[in-house]
Amino acid sequence: MKNERYRQLIEQEARHWGSVQPDPRNPQIWNDDRLFDIFFGKEYRHFLARIDAAGKDVLELGCGEGHLAVELARRGHKVAALDLSPERIQRAKQRAELHTLTHGATFNVGDLNIIDLPRQKFHCVVAHDALHHIYKLDHALDEAKNALKPGGRLIVIDYVGMSGMRKALAAALYALLLTYKPYTEKWALRNRLSTFLAPEAKKRNSLESGSTAGLHPESPFEEISQHSIIKKIRERFTIVEQFSFCPFWYYLAPKVRLPHAWRYQASKWLHEMDTELLSLGMTGAYFFIEAQKT
């Protein structure tokens, strides 16, 4: 990709994430604490526990608005956190100030595609829902490895996507079911179906060729890395633990419109269905991985 095109797209990506706010017509699972706990709570608590065990000095890649960094600082870690968006970094600093944790967590703007990190400084490098936005994943993971002390841990929860068939089924159900977004607005989104279905290879080819096919119109690096994340981590680290979760129904749970009294019980049933799909051998759309620098 030419440098000027990359600059334009990465600035667009930063603007997008700086402006993102919860949308009641398109609710996301991480904007509802109860839904998040139903689908991700067990894995997220394990994520936190493994970071606690890894050591005090932590680097977070793609910190967003600082939720994880502040939680880790509250637990006694010394956290350095990075994100592409200046607006999100500002909100993360405000969050830390609100919790009087300004000495436990520091926040800086950084593009993980090109960043140079300090050598052998951290016991642990963490990423939560961040790596699937990284185009130059080889560079980011090399820098993460170099930033770890000997024996340090890389601990990740991230999205690796669903198969094309699962995505098509999810899109069909979203179109047919009663959701918070009205049918007229969903119909207007039909041109984005190709973007939703596009695999990693198509997105990368579009970036390299100058095309926009398969790229999200506001977030051009959305899902730019998917199943390659695990492969590239395995090439650089020794795997300590790995598992996947949330293969399908997690996607529809926050979007389907139900009476409030039914919402969370129905979500528990959907989570049980996801658990059953895992037991039948389906790979989750999300994964946890803990890897060691050797």
C-alpha positions in Angstrom: 0.0 0.0 0.0 1.3 3.4 -0.9 2.3 5.7 2.0 -0.3 8.4 1.1 -3.1 5.9 0.9 -2.1 4.4 4.2 -2.0 7.8 5.8 -5.5 8.7 4.6 -7.0 5.3 5.7 -5.3 5.3 9.1 -6.6 8.9 9.8 -10.0 7.8 8.7 -9.8 4.8 11.1 -8.7 7.1 14.0 -11.6 9.5 13.3 -14.1 6.7 13.2 -13.1 5.3 16.6 -12.9 8.7 18.1 -16.5 9.4 17.2 -18.1 6.0 18.1 -20.9 6.2 20.6 -23.4 3.6 21.8 -26.2 3.4 19.2 -29.6 2.3 20.6 -30.7 1.2 17.1 -27.6 -1.1 16.7 -26.7 -2.1 20.3 -23.4 -3.9 20.9 -22.8 -6.6 23.5 -20.1 -4.6 25.2 -22.4 -1.7 25.9 -24.6 -3.9 28.1 -22.9 -5.1 31.2 -25.4 -8.0 31.8 -25.2 -9.2 28.2 -21.4 -9.0 28.3 -21.3 -11.0 31.5 -23.5 -13.7 30.0 -21.5 -14.2 26.8 -18.0 -13.1 27.8 -17.9 -12.9 31.6 -16.2 -16.3 32.3 -13.6 -15.7 29.7 -12.9 -12.1 30.7 -12.5 -13.0 34.3 -10.0 -15.7 33.3 -8.2 -13.1 31.1 -7.9 -10.8 34.1 -6.7 -13.6 36.4 -3.9 -14.6 33.9 -2.8 -11.0 33.6 -2.6 -10.8 37.4 -0.4 -13.9 37.4 1.9 -12.6 34.7 3.5 -9.7 36.6 3.1 -6.0 37.6 4.3 -4.1 34.4 1.7 -4.3 31.7 1.4 -2.9 28.2 -2.0 -2.7 26.6 -2.3 -2.6 22.8 -5.5 -0.8 21.6 -6.8 0.4 24.9 -9.9 2.2 23.6 -11.4 4.4 26.4 -9.3 2.7 29.1 -11.7 0.3 30.7 -9.2 -2.6 31.0 -6.2 -0.4 31.8 -8.1 1.2 34.7 -9.2 -2.1 36.0 -5.7 -3.4 35.9 -4.4 -0.3 37.6 -7.0 -0.8 40.3 -5.6 -4.3 40.8 -2.1 -3.0 41.4 -0.6 -3.2 38.0 1.5 -0.4 36.4 -0.1 -0.1 33.0 1.1 1.7 29.8 -1.7 1.8 27.3 -1.8 2.8 23.6 -4.5 3.6 21.1 -4.8 5.1 17.6 -7.5 7.6 18.5 -6.5 10.8 20.3 -10.2 11.3 21.4 -10.3 7.8 23.0 -7.0 8.4 24.7 -8.3 11.6 26.2 -11.4 9.8 27.5 -9.2 7.1 28.9 -7.2 9.7 30.8 -10.4 11.2 32.2 -11.5 7.7 33.3 -8.3 7.2 35.1 -8.5 10.6 36.8 -12.1 9.9 37.8 -10.8 6.8 39.6 -7.7 8.6 41.0 -5.5 6.1 39.2 -3.3 8.5 37.2 -0.1 7.0 38.6 -1.1 3.5 37.8 -2.0 3.9 34.2 -0.5 6.1 31.5 -2.1 6.6 28.1 -0.5 7.6 24.8 -1.6 7.8 21.1 0.2 5.2 19.0 -0.3 3.5 15.6 0.4 -0.2 16.3 1.2 -0.8 12.6 4.4 1.3 12.8 5.1 1.8 16.5 8.5 1.1 18.1 8.2 -0.2 21.7 10.8 -0.2 24.5 12.8 -3.4 24.8 12.3 -5.9 27.6 10.3 -3.6 29.8 7.0 -5.4 30.5 6.0 -8.6 32.2 2.9 -8.8 30.1 1.5 -7.4 26.9 -2.3 -7.6 26.6 -4.8 -6.9 23.8 -8.6 -7.1 24.1 -10.5 -6.9 20.8 -7.6 -4.9 19.2 -5.5 -7.1 17.0 -8.2 -7.7 14.3 -7.8 -4.0 13.5 -4.1 -4.2 12.9 -3.0 -4.3 9.3 0.8 -4.8 9.9 0.3 -7.6 12.4 3.8 -9.0 11.9 5.3 -5.7 13.0 2.9 -5.3 15.9 3.6 -8.8 17.3 7.4 -8.5 16.7 7.3 -5.3 18.7 5.2 -6.9 21.4 7.6 -9.7 21.8 10.6 -7.4 22.0 8.8 -5.3 24.6 8.5 -8.3 26.9 11.0 -9.3 29.5 12.4 -12.9 29.2 9.6 -15.3 30.0 7.0 -12.5 29.7 3.4 -13.3 28.5 1.3 -12.1 25.6 -2.4 -12.5 26.7 -5.1 -11.8 24.2 -8.9 -12.0 23.7 -9.9 -11.2 20.2 -12.2 -11.8 17.3 -11.2 -14.1 14.5 -14.5 -14.1 12.6 -17.0 -16.6 11.5 -17.1 -18.7 8.4 -18.8 -17.2 5.3 -21.8 -19.6 5.8 -22.2 -18.5 9.4 -22.0 -14.9 8.5 -24.6 -15.3 5.8 -27.0 -17.0 8.2 -26.4 -14.3 10.8 -27.1 -11.6 8.2 -30.3 -13.4 7.1 -31.6 -13.8 10.7 -30.8 -10.2 11.4 -32.7 -9.1 8.3 -35.8 -11.2 9.2 -36.0 -10.9 13.0 -37.5 -8.0 14.8 -34.5 -5.9 15.9 -33.9 -2.5 17.4 -33.0 -1.2 14.0 -36.3 -0.9 11.9 -36.7 -3.0 8.8 -36.5 0.1 6.5 -33.1 1.0 7.9 -31.9 -2.6 7.6 -32.9 -2.7 4.0 -30.9 0.4 3.4 -27.8 -1.4 4.7 -28.0 -4.2 2.1 -25.1 -2.8 0.1 -22.9 -3.4 3.2 -23.5 -7.2 3.1 -20.4 -7.8 0.9 -18.3 -5.9 3.6 -19.8 -8.1 6.4 -19.0 -11.3 4.4 -15.6 -10.3 3.1 -12.8 -12.6 4.4 -9.4 -11.3 5.5 -7.7 -12.0 2.2 -10.2 -9.9 0.2 -9.8 -7.0 2.6 -6.1 -7.1 2.4 -6.1 -7.4 -1.4 -8.4 -4.3 -1.5 -6.0 -2.3 0.6 -3.0 -3.3 -1.5 -4.7 -2.7 -4.8 -6.4 0.6 -3.9 -9.9 -0.8 -4.1 -12.6 -0.3 -1.5 -14.3 -3.7 -2.1 -15.0 -5.5 1.2 -13.8 -2.5 3.4 -16.0 -1.0 6.0 -16.9 2.5 4.7 -16.1 4.2 8.1 -13.5 1.8 9.5 -11.3 0.6 6.7 -9.2 -1.7 9.0 -12.2 -3.5 10.5 -11.4 -7.2 10.6 -8.3 -6.7 8.5 -6.7 -9.5 10.5 -8.8 -12.5 11.4 -7.7 -16.2 11.5 -4.1 -15.1 10.8 -3.9 -13.7 14.3 -3.5 -17.1 16.0 -1.1 -18.3 13.3 1.2 -15.3 13.7 1.2 -15.5 17.5 2.1 -19.2 17.3 5.0 -18.3 15.0 6.6 -16.1 17.6 5.6 -17.4 21.0 5.2 -20.7 23.0 1.5 -21.3 23.6 0.5 -21.7 27.2 -3.3 -21.9 26.8 -5.7 -21.4 23.9 -9.4 -21.8 23.5 -12.3 -20.4 21.5 -15.8 -19.3 22.4 -19.0 -17.6 21.2 -19.4 -19.2 17.8 -22.7 -17.7 16.6 -25.6 -16.6 18.7 -23.6 -13.9 20.6 -23.9 -11.8 17.5 -27.7 -11.6 17.5 -28.3 -11.4 21.2 -28.0 -7.6 21.7 -29.8 -6.8 18.4 -33.0 -8.8 18.7 -35.9 -6.8 20.1 -37.6 -8.6 23.0 -39.6 -7.4 26.1 -37.2 -6.3 28.7 -38.4 -9.1 31.1 -37.3 -11.7 28.6 -34.1 -10.2 27.3 -31.6 -11.6 29.6 -33.2 -15.1 30.1 -33.4 -15.4 26.3 -29.7 -14.4 26.1 -28.8 -17.1 28.5 -30.6 -19.6 26.3 -28.7 -18.3 23.3 -25.4 -18.6 25.2 -26.3 -22.2 26.0 -26.8 -22.8 22.3 -23.4 -21.3 21.6 -21.9 -23.7 24.2 -23.6 -26.6 22.5 -22.2 -25.6 19.2 -18.7 -25.6 20.7 -19.3 -29.1 22.1 -20.2 -30.2 18.6 -16.8 -29.0 17.3 -17.7 -25.6 15.9 -14.9 -23.0 16.3 -15.7 -19.8 18.2 -15.7 -16.4 16.6 -13.6 -15.3 19.6 -10.5 -16.8 21.2 -8.4 -16.5 24.3 -4.7 -17.1 24.0 -1.8 -16.9 26.5 1.6 -17.2 25.0 5.1 -17.0 26.5 8.2 -15.3 25.2 11.0 -17.9 25.0 
